[in-house]
Amino acid sequence: MTVEIGLGLQSDKPAGAYARLARAAESHGFDVLTVFGDLMYQPPIFPLLEMAQATSRVRLGAACLNPYSMAPYEIAGQLAALDLASHGRAYLGLARGTWLGAVGLPQPRPLTTIEEAVEVVYRLLRGDRTGFTGKVFSLTPDTALRYAVQRPNPPLLVGAWGPQGAALAGRIADEIKVGGSANPDMVAVIRERLRPGAEKAGRDVADIGIVLGAVTVVDTDGEAARAKARTEVAMYLAVVAELDPTVVLPDDLVKRVGELVDAGEDEAAGRLIPDDVLDRFAFSGTPEQVAAQAQALIDAGVRRVEFGTPHGLTDERGVDLLGSAVLPLLRR
């Protein structure tokens, strides 16, 4: 199976910018365009619908929506809308979400909540009127969507790092995304974490695609690219560093980086991140350096590599270099 290469975009751009980036990405040969569902950015459906109209081939989806800030029937509706607009190219990304405490949303029973949200979404898309009674969500009998859908079963991606989330993905998902990682050592870890759920469901673990994606900054000026990537990684290092069991960080690094980020000194925080740590949590440097990082993931067995925002010193420059100078170097 050919490994897919995707772009992950932050939803912070004006109308029209997404279409330009999407057309450029598709012309370069990218396979998937993802929009992040991060707190307080534009809802992903806006850029995704714009990109659907500007493209004809790439797969499109949010990674990830969460079932705490959006009810499953709304998730089903947005997925159906994107699938209609793209003529069957949509996928659903679902995760528990991060930082929702900032808007007063607790996140109890995340595994049950995600699993039941998936059940409700796909029952609605299939037109199943039998009803559903779960511990978190329910559908009364004869509750159904009042519009046509493109497909009853668009692919499902679950965002997770930990053993329980990965096991859930092993039971129900087509793909699992490990967000914020460029670490090839995580691929084998995730495959083993998928296995219990896959075996419980009678599935082959090899059928579940592993997706790794992270901050990406590529430029012919490799040092400038890596400096910008350090600043970007500093802002989420505390979230992901403790999730990776293969990485041993210098003593107090997360604490010192976090203190500087909290003080608004992101560049100073980034300068504390050593090269080897940076390469575990971001793709950065010259096209050759970024291609080598991506190739290591491909060789480790990922189904998809996702190059995340900001892509380069500017979005357009980054997408162009990824397409014209990085993709041709990859063996997949």
N, C-alpha and C positions, 0 to 999 in steps of 0.2 A: 504494500500500500504506500502511495506517495505521501510523504510528510507535507502537511500544509504549512504555509507561512502567512501569518496574519499581522495586521496592525491594530493596536488598541489606542483609541482616541479619547481624550478628556472632552467632556461636553461643556466647553467654555468659549465657544467660537461664535461669531456672528453668522446669520443666515447667509448661505452661499458658500461659505468656507468649506463646509463638509462636502458639498457636491464637488468642489474643485479637488479636494484631497482624495475623494473616492474615485473620481475619474482617473487621476494620476496613478493611484494605487492599482486599479484594475488594469490600466494600460501597461504597467510594469510587470504584472503577472502575480500579484498577491492573490491569495485564495479566500481570505476571511477578513472582514472589517468588524471590529468590536467597539462598542461605546461603553465606557465605564458608567456605573450607576452610583458614583460617589456622592456623599451627603452635600447638599447645598449647591451642586452644579445643576445645569439644565437636565430635565428628565431625558433619558436616553432616546425615547421614542421620537423626539423632534429631529435630532441629527440622523437617526436611523432611517426615518421616512425620506428625508432629503437625499440621503445616499442611495436609497433604493431606487429613486427616480433617475439617478445619475449613472447607474451601473446596470449590467445585464447578467453578470456571471458570479461575482463574489457572494459568499455566504455572509449573512448579517445577523447581529444579535447584541443584546446587552449582557455584560458580564461585570456585575450581576444585579438583577432585581432582588428585592427581599420581600418576604411575606408579612413583615411587620408594618411597613409603611405603605404597602399596597395590597389590597385584598385579592385573593386568588381569581375572582371573576374579572377584576380589572387587569390582572396579569394576563389572563386568557384573552381578553379583548385587545390588549396591546400586541400580544404575540400574533393574534389573528390578523390584525391590521397590517403589521409588518409583513406577514407572509403573503397577504393579498397584494400589497404594494410592490413586493419583490418577485411576485409570481413563483412562490414556493422556495425562497432562499433563506428563510428566517430560522434561527434557532433560539431556544430559551435558555438564558443563564440565570441560575437561582442560587442564592447564598443567604446566610443569616444576616449579613450586613455588619458594618462597623461604624462606631461613633454615633449610634442612634440615641444614646443617652443625652446628647446635646439638644435633641428636640423632644425629650421626654418620653421616648419609646423604650419600654423594657423589652427584653428578648428572652422570655421564658421558653423552655422546652424546644430548643432550636431544631433538633433532629426530627421530632414529631411534627413540628410546625412546617418544616421544609417538605417532609414526606407527604403530609396531608395536603399541603398547597399544590404539590405536583398532582396528586390524585384528583383534586377538584378541577385544576386547569385542564387536564387531559380528558376527564369525563365531559366537561363542557365542550371541548373541541370535537369530541367524538359524537356528541349528541346523545349521550347516555342520560336517560330520564329516570333511572331507577332510584336516584337519591343516594346520599352518603351521609353517614353519621360518624364523625371522628371525635377525637378528644379536644381538638382545637377548631377545626372547620367542619361545616356541614352543608349539604344541599338537600332541600326538601324534594320529594319526588315531583317529576314533571317540570323542574326548573331547567331552563334551556336557553341558549343564546338565541337572539332574534335576528340573526344575520347569517349569511353564508360564510363558510371558512374555506380557505384554500386547501389545507391538509389537516387531517385529524390528529397527526402525530409528528409535529416538527421535532427535530433532535433536542435533547435535554442535556445541558451542561450544569454540573453542580460545582460551585466554588468551595474548596475545602483544603486544609492542610492536615488536620489531625486524624487519628485512627478511626474515630467514630464517624466523622463526616465522610471520610474516604470509603469506609465500609458501606455507608448509605449510598454513595455514588456507585459503588460496585454492584449494588442491588438494582438501582433504578435508572442510572444515567447512561447516556451515550459517551459523555466526556467528563473529565474532572479537570478543573483549572486550579493550578497552584499560582496564585497571584503574588507578584513581588519577588519572584525567584528566577535567577538565571543559572541555577546550580545543577549541573548534571548529576551530582550525587543524590539529589532528591528523587530522581526518576525511579530508581530501584526501591527506595523507601515507599513512595506512593504506590507502586505496583503491589508491594506486599500488603499495604494498608487497604487496597481495593479488594484483595483476594478473599477475605472472609465473607464479605457481602456478595461478591460475585458467585462464590461457591454455594452460598445459601440459596441464591436465586437460580442455580443451575446454569450459570453463565461462564463463558471463558473469559478470564481476566484480560486476555489479549484483545478482546473485542471492545474494551473501554479505552477510549483515547485519552492520553495524558497530555495536558496542555500546560506549558510553562510560559509565563510572560512577566515582563518587568520594564521599568524605566529604561528607555533607550536614548542615547545621545551619540550620534555618529557625525563625524566631520573629518575633512582632510587634515585639519588641525586637531590631532588626537588629544593633545594635552588640554586644549580648551574644551573639547567634548567631555573628557573625563572629569574636569573640574565642575562642569555644569551637572553631570550625573551625580557627583558626590553631594552637591547641594540638594538635588532632588531626593536622593536616597536618605539623607539625614532626616527628612521629614517623616519617613515611615519606617526607619530602621527599628524603632522600639516595637512596632506592631509585628514585624515579621521575624526579627532576629531570634526570638525565643521559640518560634515555631519550627525552626530548622535544626533537627538533631544532629546534623553532620557538620555544623559549623561551631567552632570554639572561638569566641570573641575575646579580645584583650580585656583584662579586668577593668571594670567601670566604664567601658567604651559607651555602652548604651546610655548610662546615666549622664555622662559628660555631654554626649551628643544631644540628649533630650533637654538638658538644662540650657544649652545654647539655642536650640530651636525654640524653646519656651520664651527665651529672651529676645526672639526675633533675629538672632544672629545665625541664619541658615548657612551662609557661606563658611563662617568659622566652624560651624558644626561639621560641615562636609569635609573640611580639611583634616579632621581627626580620623577619617575613615581610611584605613590602609588599603592598598591596591587589591590584596587577595580577598578582603571583605567586600570591596566594591564589586568585584567580578562575580561574587555569589549572588548579589542582589540587583545587578543592573547590567545591561549591555552598553558598552561605551568605548570610545576611541575612534581610530581610523576604520574605514570599511573593512580592512583586512582583520583588524582586531575583533570587530563585531561579528564578522563572518566566522571566525575561529570559535568564538563563544557559542554561536548558534549551531555550528557543526558539532560541537561537543554534545549538545542536547540531542541533536538528531542521532548521533552515534549511540547515545545512551538509550534511545528508544521512544522518544516523544512522538506523539501523533501530530502535534502542532507547536510551532514556536511563534510567540506573539511579541512583536516589538511595540512597546508602549510609549505613550507620551513622555517627553516632548519630541522624540525622534531625532532631532538635531538642534543646532543653535537656533534655527527657526523651523516651524512645522514643514513648510514647503521644501526647504533645503534638505531636511532630514528624510522626508519621504522619497525625494528624488535620489538621494545617495543610497538609501536602503534598496530602492528598486533597481538602480542602474549599476551600483558598485558592490552591493552585498549579495543580492539574490544570485547573480551569475557565479558567485564563488561557492555556492552551497551544493553539496552532493546529497540528493534526497530521492 
